[in-house]
Amino acid sequence: MKVVFHGVKDPSTPYYLKIAENVLTQTKLSGDSEVNDLLEYYNIKLYFDHDLFLKTWTEEQKQDYQAKVSGQFDALKKYLLKINDGSLINELSQVEFHYVRHFWKVFCDINRQSSISPQVFEDLLIRFPRQLIFILRHRRLVEKFNTEIRNFMLNNPGSAELLLQSNRKDSTENRIQLLMPKSLTVEDKETLINAYLDQEVPNLNYVRIIEHIKDSSELKLEARTKLKAKKKSAELNEKVFENGSSFHYGVQIVLDKDQKEPIIARQYDDTYELSYSEQILDILESEQDLFIAFQFMFQYLDKTSMINGINRASESNVMEKIQLRSKNEYETNTQFRVRDYQAQLQIRIFEHYLNRKEKSLTGLINSFIQYINKELLTGEGIIFQIRETEASTVEKIRTIFADLDFLLKQYQALAKDKVIDIELLQIDSTAVTFNDTKSTTEIKYIYEADTQLRYLQGEFWSDDSLLSDIDLNEDGPDSFALLVTKNHLTLQHFNDIQQQFIQELIEQDHLRIDKAGRIRLVNEPFIHILRQFHLNGCINYWNESADVRKEIDVLLAKMIVKSESTLFSRQEATYFNYLLNKKEFTNGMDLRNKYMHGVNGLSEKDHQKDFYLLLRIVILILLKINDDLIISRIKAKENNLPSVQIKGEH
């Protein structure tokens, strides 16, 4: 086993440093070391360059090891300087695959590509086609062998996967961008992609990327190519199901007349079940309380009034984290889909319950608008109503969309001007988007403004953090923050490299060691803030505790975080954009455009499904408006400020 550098935070670091120690103490250095030995020393050098050492090493040992590594790096450069047309292919054939990228890195760093002829490079690509992914990382190689690389890619359909790398959504922050030869035209790229799709079994993940790719100046595909990808994707997906290589799960929603607990969650094998108490619903007498059941019983919003339906990257499992996706896709994972199915069933079963009580879902929505208007001021207030007519489902959807746009426009006016002037709004043709809709509160959502916060989130709250990798948790992976909170952890529970990271967190005043040697969190409100960023990407400021808000104020003053005043968080606006259009995401459900520009080919069942999705969107918007107004009223009372009001005839 040879030493390979995989990154600063890779959990294999202690293991490879131990191997490095054996190499440095037991290997006798000579002037005729072979290329893989020299590249191993180069990988050891990469650890040292990032200040990664075993804690057991003394300063004297470190200096000795660094001197040896430096000498071998000089030897590697001298070795590569001898390579020419006559020896390159033979030398490459001896390089172990895990060292190929390092070979090309040092080779280009010393400008050796200038000594290689186009013919030899062409032969090299034919002999070692898998090395193209490493070659495309280096501008010097791509620029010199521009024509040879283009010709090779066009003759090898599999190289389309490298072309699509730049359209891949990748969770690896330090992923290296691949460079394409300038002679590879937009037309060449489409030819290559079509050849890739014409293969018998192309990679389904890359086919999906082609299906959802967004046109750019670098890559623009014809509609027929995207259609071919869509059909190929369906064909390959069917084969996956036929071969039994898929994961199945189910969702059940139950309304129990005898259940006393508001909600009981169960899981049977691959089925998620949520059981709701009908007794609890029965005691909700007002339509306002019944509407709020969407928030507190069906959990459309979380405890801080953030929309639960958004996709959370923190909930992705290992396979979902490494899954290939288009960078233009709205990323979805299993938990997102489970919540979506639950929401679909919740609204249907609740409507059934309401019908038994001689109420309706649309009536509940209209009643809640009236409640909001009473809270604003006496009078009609915000104009919004879902008409209970005999119109077709399609016409109902189109009508709601028109009214929904005006609802956002009215709230925008309320937030900006503290009044709604209907006459002015009817003249103003400016569109209001989910991203733009303002809040009545100056400080609403808190976002990261310092990259260090992203690092700390990962260390404390990610279950694949280097610090969470200890042999302690028997119930599955847990975050470092929870491990520290739930267990009596000491430094002895962690390996040398982990202890170095812990020491850094102690020096940064995030951790401390108590008198008993136990690791403790220093600033729990700050750690909670990291958790909220990890889960939701932002924080709903006024729905946090006073201690957390106080800590946020400190971070705002230091410009470590920043605030925005919008009705919806960025993540929530993004979620709505995914549901309603394809402006931001190529895999968007495009609900709005579907009904504004024709619905050919859809069945009544499809229309009904879309209708209930649209009602869910309306409910979410009203819940967010209600939360915003509650915050506004609380702040107004605390600061003796004027509240919002309504102006205009309706």
C-alpha positions in Angstrom: 0.0 0.0 0.0 1.4 3.4 -1.1 0.7 6.8 0.3 -1.9 8.8 -1.6 -3.0 12.3 -0.7 -6.9 12.6 -0.8 -7.4 16.0 0.7 -7.0 18.0 3.9 -10.1 16.7 5.7 -10.1 13.2 4.4 -10.5 10.7 7.3 -7.9 8.4 5.8 -5.2 11.0 6.6 -3.9 9.3 9.9 -3.7 6.0 8.1 -1.6 7.3 5.2 0.7 9.3 7.5 1.5 6.1 9.4 2.4 4.5 6.1 4.5 7.6 5.3 6.3 7.2 8.6 7.4 3.7 7.6 8.4 4.9 4.2 10.5 7.7 5.6 12.2 5.6 8.3 12.6 2.3 6.6 13.3 3.1 2.9 16.8 3.6 1.8 17.1 6.5 -0.6 19.0 6.1 -3.8 19.7 8.1 -6.9 17.8 5.7 -9.2 14.4 5.4 -7.5 11.6 4.4 -9.9 8.8 6.8 -10.8 6.1 5.4 -8.4 8.4 5.7 -5.4 9.2 9.3 -6.4 5.5 10.0 -6.8 4.8 8.5 -3.4 7.2 11.0 -1.8 5.4 13.7 -3.7 2.1 12.7 -2.1 3.8 12.7 1.3 5.0 16.2 0.5 1.4 17.2 -0.2 0.4 16.2 3.4 3.4 18.2 4.8 2.5 21.2 2.6 -0.9 21.3 4.3 0.7 21.1 7.7 -0.5 17.5 8.3 1.7 15.5 10.6 1.3 12.7 13.2 1.0 14.2 16.7 3.6 11.7 17.9 6.3 13.2 15.7 8.8 15.6 17.4 9.9 18.8 15.7 13.2 17.2 14.9 11.5 14.3 13.2 9.3 16.7 11.2 12.3 18.6 9.9 14.1 15.4 9.0 11.1 14.0 7.1 10.5 17.3 5.3 14.2 17.4 4.2 13.9 13.8 2.8 10.7 14.6 1.0 12.2 17.8 -0.5 15.2 15.9 -1.8 13.0 13.3 -3.4 10.8 16.0 -5.0 14.0 17.4 -6.7 14.7 13.9 -7.8 11.2 13.6 -9.3 11.6 16.8 -11.3 15.0 15.6 -12.6 13.5 12.3 -13.6 10.6 14.0 -15.5 13.0 16.4 -17.2 14.6 13.4 -19.0 11.4 12.2 -20.6 11.0 12.9 -24.3 9.1 11.6 -27.3 10.9 8.3 -27.2 10.3 7.5 -23.6 7.0 9.2 -22.6 4.6 6.3 -23.4 6.9 3.7 -21.8 7.2 5.8 -18.6 3.4 6.4 -18.4 2.8 2.6 -18.7 4.7 2.2 -15.4 2.8 4.9 -13.5 0.3 3.4 -11.1 -3.2 4.8 -11.8 -3.6 6.5 -8.4 -0.5 8.5 -9.3 -1.4 9.5 -12.9 -2.9 12.9 -11.9 0.2 13.7 -9.9 2.5 12.7 -12.8 0.7 15.2 -15.1 0.6 17.9 -12.4 4.4 17.9 -11.9 5.0 17.3 -15.6 3.1 20.5 -16.6 4.5 22.5 -13.6 8.0 22.0 -15.1 6.8 22.7 -18.6 7.7 19.3 -20.1 4.8 19.2 -22.5 6.9 21.4 -24.8 9.2 18.5 -25.5 6.4 16.2 -26.7 5.3 16.0 -30.3 1.6 16.0 -31.5 2.1 12.5 -33.0 3.3 11.0 -29.8 0.6 12.7 -27.8 -2.0 11.3 -30.3 -0.6 7.8 -29.8 -0.7 8.3 -26.0 -4.4 9.1 -26.0 -5.1 6.0 -28.0 -3.0 3.9 -25.7 -4.2 5.4 -22.4 -7.8 6.8 -23.1 -8.6 6.9 -19.3 -5.9 9.6 -18.8 -7.8 12.2 -20.7 -9.7 13.3 -17.5 -6.3 14.2 -16.0 -4.9 15.8 -19.1 -7.9 18.1 -19.4 -7.0 19.7 -16.0 -4.0 21.3 -17.4 -4.2 24.4 -19.7 -0.7 23.9 -21.1 -1.6 20.4 -22.4 -5.0 21.4 -23.7 -3.6 24.5 -25.6 -0.6 22.7 -27.1 -2.5 19.5 -28.2 -5.8 21.3 -29.0 -6.4 19.5 -32.3 -5.3 16.0 -31.1 -7.7 16.2 -28.1 -10.6 17.4 -30.3 -10.2 14.6 -32.8 -9.8 12.0 -30.0 -13.0 13.1 -28.3 -15.1 13.1 -31.5 -13.9 9.5 -32.2 -14.7 8.3 -28.7 -18.4 8.9 -27.6 -17.5 8.1 -24.0 -15.6 11.3 -23.8 -19.0 13.1 -23.8 -19.0 12.4 -20.0 -15.9 14.7 -19.7 -17.6 17.4 -21.7 -20.6 17.2 -19.3 -18.5 17.5 -16.2 -18.9 21.3 -16.2 -22.7 20.8 -16.2 -22.5 18.4 -13.3 -23.7 19.4 -9.8 -20.9 18.3 -7.6 -20.9 18.4 -3.8 -17.1 18.3 -3.8 -16.1 22.0 -3.2 -12.6 21.6 -4.6 -13.5 19.7 -7.8 -11.2 20.7 -10.6 -12.7 22.2 -13.7 -11.9 20.3 -16.9 -10.8 22.4 -19.9 -12.1 21.8 -23.4 -10.0 22.4 -26.6 -11.0 25.6 -28.3 -11.3 23.8 -31.6 -14.2 21.8 -30.2 -17.1 23.8 -31.5 -20.7 23.9 -30.2 -21.7 21.8 -33.2 -18.9 19.3 -32.4 -20.2 19.0 -28.8 -23.7 18.2 -30.0 -22.4 15.6 -32.4 -20.4 14.0 -29.6 -23.5 14.0 -27.3 -25.7 12.4 -29.9 -23.0 9.7 -30.5 -23.0 9.1 -26.7 -26.8 8.7 -26.7 -26.7 6.4 -29.6 -24.6 3.9 -27.6 -26.4 0.8 -26.4 -26.0 1.5 -22.7 -24.8 5.0 -21.9 -24.5 6.0 -18.3 -28.0 6.8 -17.1 -26.8 9.6 -14.8 -25.1 11.4 -17.7 -28.2 10.9 -19.9 -30.2 12.7 -17.2 -27.8 15.5 -17.2 -28.2 15.9 -21.0 -32.0 15.8 -20.5 -31.9 18.6 -18.0 -29.0 20.6 -19.4 -29.4 24.4 -19.7 -28.2 26.1 -22.9 -25.2 28.3 -22.6 -22.6 29.9 -24.9 -20.4 26.8 -24.4 -23.1 24.2 -25.0 -26.4 24.5 -26.7 -28.5 21.5 -27.7 -31.3 21.2 -30.1 -34.8 20.2 -28.8 -34.5 16.9 -30.7 -31.3 16.0 -28.9 -32.9 16.7 -25.5 -35.9 14.6 -26.6 -33.6 11.8 -27.5 -32.0 12.0 -24.0 -35.5 12.0 -22.4 -36.5 8.8 -24.3 -33.1 7.2 -23.6 -33.5 8.1 -19.9 -37.0 6.4 -19.8 -35.6 3.3 -21.5 -32.6 2.9 -19.2 -34.8 3.7 -16.2 -37.2 0.9 -17.1 -34.2 -1.5 -17.4 -33.2 -0.6 -13.8 -36.6 -1.6 -12.5 -36.6 -4.8 -14.6 -33.3 -5.8 -13.1 -34.4 -5.1 -9.6 -31.7 -2.5 -8.9 -34.1 0.1 -7.5 -35.1 1.2 -4.0 -38.8 1.2 -3.1 -40.5 3.1 -0.4 -44.1 4.0 0.5 -46.0 6.7 2.3 -49.2 6.3 4.3 -51.4 8.9 6.0 -54.0 7.8 8.6 -56.7 9.8 10.4 -57.5 7.9 13.7 -60.7 8.6 15.6 -59.3 6.9 18.8 -55.8 8.3 18.8 -55.1 10.9 21.6 -51.6 12.0 20.5 -51.7 14.7 17.8 -49.2 12.8 15.6 -47.7 9.3 15.6 -44.9 8.5 13.1 -44.2 4.9 12.3 -42.1 3.0 9.8 -42.8 -0.5 8.5 -40.0 -1.8 6.4 -39.9 0.6 3.5 -43.2 2.4 4.3 -43.4 5.7 6.3 -46.7 6.2 8.1 -48.1 9.3 9.8 -51.2 8.9 11.9 -53.2 12.0 13.0 -55.7 12.3 15.8 -59.2 13.1 14.6 -60.1 13.9 18.2 -57.6 16.8 18.1 -59.1 18.1 14.8 -62.6 17.9 16.3 -61.7 20.4 19.1 -60.5 22.9 16.5 -63.8 24.8 16.2 -62.8 27.9 14.2 -61.8 27.7 10.6 -58.8 29.8 11.5 -57.6 27.0 13.9 -58.4 24.3 11.3 -56.3 26.2 8.7 -53.4 26.5 11.2 -53.5 22.7 11.4 -51.5 22.7 8.2 -48.7 24.3 10.1 -48.7 22.5 13.4 -50.2 19.1 12.7 -49.3 18.5 9.1 -46.1 20.4 9.6 -46.1 22.4 6.4 -43.8 24.8 8.4 -41.2 23.9 10.9 -40.9 25.2 14.5 -39.3 28.5 13.2 -42.0 28.9 10.4 -39.7 27.8 7.6 -41.3 25.7 4.8 -40.6 22.0 5.5 -41.1 21.0 1.9 -37.8 22.4 0.6 -35.0 20.0 -0.3 -32.3 19.8 2.4 -28.9 18.7 1.2 -28.1 17.8 4.8 -30.7 15.0 4.6 -29.1 13.3 1.6 -27.7 9.8 2.1 -24.2 8.7 1.0 -25.5 7.5 -2.4 -27.5 10.7 -3.0 -24.5 12.9 -2.2 -22.3 11.2 -4.8 -25.1 10.9 -7.4 -24.4 12.7 -10.7 -26.8 15.6 -11.4 -27.0 18.5 -13.8 -26.0 21.8 -12.1 -29.2 23.2 -13.5 -31.4 20.8 -11.6 -33.3 21.4 -8.4 -31.7 18.8 -6.3 -34.1 16.3 -4.6 -33.4 13.4 -2.2 -35.5 10.6 -0.6 -36.6 12.7 2.4 -37.8 15.5 0.0 -39.9 13.1 -2.0 -41.3 11.4 1.2 -42.4 14.8 2.5 -43.9 15.7 -0.9 -45.9 12.5 -1.0 -47.0 13.1 2.6 -48.2 16.6 1.7 -50.1 15.3 -1.3 -51.9 12.7 0.9 -52.4 15.1 3.9 -54.3 17.7 1.8 -56.6 15.0 0.3 -57.4 13.3 3.6 -58.0 16.6 5.3 -60.4 17.7 2.6 -62.2 14.4 3.1 -62.4 15.2 6.9 -63.7 18.8 6.1 -66.3 17.5 3.7 -67.7 15.3 6.5 -68.0 18.4 8.7 -69.8 20.2 5.8 -66.7 22.4 5.2 -64.4 22.7 2.2 -60.7 23.3 1.7 -61.3 26.3 -0.5 -63.7 27.7 2.1 -61.1 27.3 4.7 -58.6 29.2 2.6 -61.0 32.0 2.0 -61.9 32.2 5.6 -58.2 32.5 6.6 -57.9 35.5 4.2 -60.7 37.1 6.1 -58.9 36.4 9.4 -55.7 38.0 8.1 -57.7 41.1 7.0 -59.3 41.5 10.4 -55.9 41.4 12.0 -54.7 44.0 9.6 -57.6 46.4 10.0 -61.4 46.4 9.8 -62.5 46.3 6.2 -62.0 44.0 3.2 -58.2 44.2 3.2 -56.2 41.9 0.9 -58.1 40.8 -2.2 -57.9 37.1 -2.7 -60.5 34.4 -3.0 -60.7 30.9 -4.5 -64.0 30.8 -6.3 -66.1 27.7 -5.6 -67.6 27.3 -9.1 -68.6 24.5 -11.4 -65.8 25.5 -13.8 -63.4 22.9 -15.1 -60.3 22.1 -13.1 -58.2 23.7 -15.8 -60.1 27.0 -15.5 -59.9 26.9 -11.7 -56.1 26.6 -11.9 -55.8 29.4 -14.4 -58.0 31.7 -12.2 -56.0 30.9 -9.1 -52.7 31.7 -10.8 -54.0 35.2 -11.9 -55.2 35.9 -8.3 -52.0 34.5 -6.8 -49.8 37.0 -8.7 -52.0 39.9 -7.4 -51.8 38.5 -3.9 -48.0 38.8 -3.9 -48.2 42.2 -5.5 -50.6 43.4 -2.7 -48.3 42.1 0.0 -45.3 43.7 -1.6 -47.1 47.1 -1.4 -48.1 46.4 2.2 -44.5 45.6 3.2 -43.0 48.6 1.4 -45.6 51.3 1.9 -47.5 50.0 5.0 -50.7 50.4 2.9 -52.3 48.7 0.0 -53.5 51.1 -2.7 -55.5 48.9 -5.0 -56.0 51.6 -7.6 -52.2 52.1 -7.8 -51.6 48.4 -8.1 -54.0 48.1 -10.9 -52.1 50.7 -12.9 -48.6 49.3 -12.0 -47.8 46.4 -14.4 -44.5 45.5 -12.6 -44.4 41.8 -11.8 -43.5 40.6 -8.3 -41.5 37.3 -7.9 -41.1 35.1 -4.9 -37.5 36.2 -4.6 -38.5 39.9 -4.5 -41.6 39.9 -2.2 -40.7 42.0 0.8 -41.3 41.4 4.5 -42.9 43.9 6.8 -39.9 43.3 9.1 -36.5 44.9 8.4 -34.5 41.9 9.7 -36.2 38.7 8.6 -33.7 36.0 7.4 -30.1 35.5 8.3 -27.5 34.1 5.9 -23.8 33.3 6.0 -21.4 36.0 5.1 -18.2 34.3 6.1 -16.9 31.0 4.5 -15.6 29.9 7.9 -19.2 29.3 8.9 -19.6 26.7 6.2 -16.5 24.9 7.5 -17.7 25.0 11.1 -21.2 23.7 10.0 -19.5 20.7 8.5 -17.3 20.0 11.5 -20.1 20.3 14.1 -23.2 19.1 12.3 -22.4 16.8 9.3 -22.5 13.1 10.0 -19.6 12.6 7.7 -17.4 15.1 9.4 -13.9 13.9 10.2 -14.6 14.5 13.9 -17.8 12.3 13.9 -15.8 9.3 12.8 -15.3 7.6 16.1 -16.2 4.0 17.3 -18.8 5.1 19.8 -22.2 5.6 18.2 -24.0 2.2 17.9 -27.2 3.6 16.4 -25.7 4.9 13.2 -23.9 8.1 12.2 -24.2 11.2 14.4 -22.8 14.7 14.2 -19.8 15.8 16.3 -22.0 18.4 18.2 -24.5 15.7 19.2 -21.7 13.2 20.1 -20.1 15.8 22.4 -23.5 16.7 23.9 -24.7 13.2 24.6 -21.5 11.5 25.6 -18.6 12.0 28.0 -15.9 12.5 25.3 -12.3 13.1 25.9 -9.4 13.7 23.6 -8.5 10.0 23.9 -11.6 9.1 21.9 -10.0 10.7 18.8 -7.0 9.9 16.7 -4.0 12.2 16.3 -5.3 14.1 13.2 -8.8 14.6 14.8 -7.1 15.9 18.0 -5.3 18.5 15.9 -8.7 19.7 14.5 -10.2 19.7 18.0 -7.2 21.8 19.3 -7.9 24.3 16.5 -11.6 24.6 17.6 -10.4 25.1 21.2 -8.0 27.9 20.1 -11.0 29.5 18.2 -13.0 29.3 21.4 -15.6 26.9 20.1 -14.6 24.0 22.4 -13.1 23.7 25.9 -11.8 20.9 28.1 -13.4 20.8 31.6 -11.6 19.8 34.8 -12.6 16.2 34.2 -11.0 16.2 30.7 -14.4 16.2 29.0 -14.8 18.1 25.7 -17.5 20.8 26.0 -19.2 23.3 23.7 -18.3 26.9 24.6 -21.1 28.9 22.9 -24.3 26.9 22.5 -26.3 29.6 20.8 -23.6 29.8 18.2 -23.5 26.1 17.7 -27.3 26.2 17.3 -26.9 28.9 14.6 -24.5 26.5 12.8 -27.1 23.8 13.0 -29.8 26.0 11.5 -27.5 27.0 8.6 -26.7 23.3 8.1 -30.4 22.3 8.0 -32.1 25.2 6.2 -29.3 27.4 4.8 -30.7 30.4 6.7 -32.4 31.4 10.0 -35.8 33.0 10.6 -34.5 35.6 13.0 -37.6 36.5 15.1 -38.6 32.9 15.6 -35.4 32.1 17.4 -34.9 32.4 21.2 -33.6 35.6 22.7 -30.2 34.0 23.4 -29.8 33.0 19.8 -30.9 36.4 18.5 -28.4 38.1 20.8 -25.6 35.9 19.3 -26.9 36.7 15.8 -26.7 40.4 16.6 -23.0 39.9 17.5 -22.4 38.1 14.2 -24.2 40.8 12.3 -22.0 43.5 13.9 -18.9 41.6 12.9 -20.4 41.0 9.4 -20.0 37.2 9.8 -23.7 36.9 8.8 -26.0 39.2 6.9 -29.8 39.8 7.0 -32.4 40.2 4.3 -36.0 41.5 4.5 -38.1 39.2 2.3 -41.4 37.3 2.8 -39.7 34.0 1.7 -36.2 32.8 2.4 -34.0 32.2 -0.7 -34.4 28.5 -0.3 -38.2 28.9 -0.1 -38.3 31.1 -3.2 -36.1 28.6 -5.0 -38.6 25.8 -4.0 -41.5 27.8 -5.4 -39.6 28.4 -8.6 -39.0 24.7 -8.9 -42.7 24.0 -8.6 -44.0 26.7 -10.8 -41.6 27.4 -13.7 -38.3 26.4 -15.4 -36.7 29.8 -15.1 -34.2 28.6 -12.6 -34.2 24.8 -13.0 -34.4 22.6 -16.1 -36.3 19.9 -14.1 -38.8 22.3 -12.7 -42.5 21.1 -12.6 -43.4 24.2 -14.6 -46.9 24.3 -13.2 -47.6 27.9 -14.1 -46.5 27.7 -17.8 -48.2 24.4 -18.2 -51.6 26.1 -17.6 -50.8 29.5 -19.0 -49.6 28.1 -22.4 -51.7 25.0 -23.0 -52.3 21.6 -21.3 -52.5 19.2 -24.2 -52.1 15.6 -23.4 -52.9 15.8 -19.7 -55.7 13.7 -18.1 -58.3 14.9 -15.6 -56.3 13.0 -13.0 -53.2 15.0 -13.8 -55.3 18.2 -13.6 -56.6 17.2 -10.2 -53.1 16.5 -8.9 -51.9 19.9 -10.2 -54.9 21.6 -8.6 -54.1 20.2 -5.1 -50.5 21.1 -5.6 -51.5 24.7 -6.4 -53.7 24.8 -3.3 -50.8 23.6 -1.2 -48.7 26.5 -2.6 -51.5 28.9 -1.7 -51.6 27.5 1.8 -47.9 27.9 2.2 -48.0 31.5 1.0 -50.8 32.3 3.5 -49.0 30.6 6.4 -45.8 32.7 5.6 -47.8 35.9 5.4 -49.4 35.1 8.7 -46.1 34.5 10.3 -44.7 37.7 8.9 -47.6 39.7 10.2 -47.3 38.1 13.6 -43.7 39.1 13.8 -44.6 42.6 12.6 -47.2 43.1 15.3 -44.9 41.8 18.1 -42.1 44.2 17.0 -44.6 47.1 16.7 -45.8 46.5 20.3 -42.2 46.1 21.6 -41.0 49.3 19.9 -44.2 51.4 20.0 -44.2 51.6 16.2 -47.2 52.0 13.8 -48.6 48.8 12.4 -49.5 48.2 8.7 -52.9 49.4 7.4 -55.1 49.1 4.4 -56.1 51.9 2.0 -58.3 51.9 -1.0 -61.8 50.9 -2.0 -62.5 47.3 -3.0 
